[in-house]
Amino acid sequence: MKLYLDSFYAFLAKPLKPRARILLAVLAVPLALSFTQPLWRISMEAPQYPAGLYLDIFAYTVEGGNNGQHMQEINTLNHYIGMHTLDREAMSDLDWLPFALGALFIFALRVAAIGNLSALVDLVVMTTYVSGFAFARFVYTLYIFGHNLSPTAPVKVPGFMPAVLGSKQIANFTTHSWPQAGSYFLIAFVVGTVGVLIWHLVSGRRQAVREAKAAVTAVTA
């Protein structure tokens, strides 16, 4: 057992291959771009708004379409059904996200520069956790918005779950919720780091097999 653990720890301590370091450095680019682009867009159409209204959710702010005019219109409509105002303060649950993305960016560059296989495993775990937790908090926030309605609202509607991914009919509004460029950049980083780890593990195993066969050949020769 001890021999197995020692071999496993020695494997994790191996430095990354140069190709893996280059790939990780390249993957840091879409991670940085995810901070500059909207992560999600929530939009809606109704007979009185045929052109539609939308707001974009960034890692650091929430912006309404038409230079912010759409957010004012959406909040006016939400007031009638008792929904909380949609703004950055109301979505303060996401305040940690810019710091998390920045930490992942620095960590990715560090792993690319001086990391070993163990550090790459840590990067994959942290990346998966941050992206999964961020999406879960987003879903939870939407749930709270749709269910925590004011009892004194002029228009009484039962609690509802806003659209998370796709389209949904709410009263006379058709709402849409779709990921945007920032989310795709983040997904590219997540998938890319997992891919680098899998490639490194597979190639490391193949190399170990080749070394073992060479050792056996040398002994029997």
Buried (B, 14 or more C-beta within 10 A) or exposed (E): EEEEEEEEEEBEEEEBBEEBBEBBBEBBBBBBBBBEBBBBBBBBBBEEBEEBBBBBBBBBEBBBBEEEEBBEBBBEBBBEBBBBEBBBEBBEEBEBBBEBBBEBBEBBBEBBEEBBBBBBBEBBEBBEEBBEEBBEBBBEBBBEBBEEBEEEBEEEBEEBEBBBEEEBEBEEBBBBBBBBBBBBBBBBBBEBBBEBBEBBBEEBEEEEEEEEEEEEEEEEE
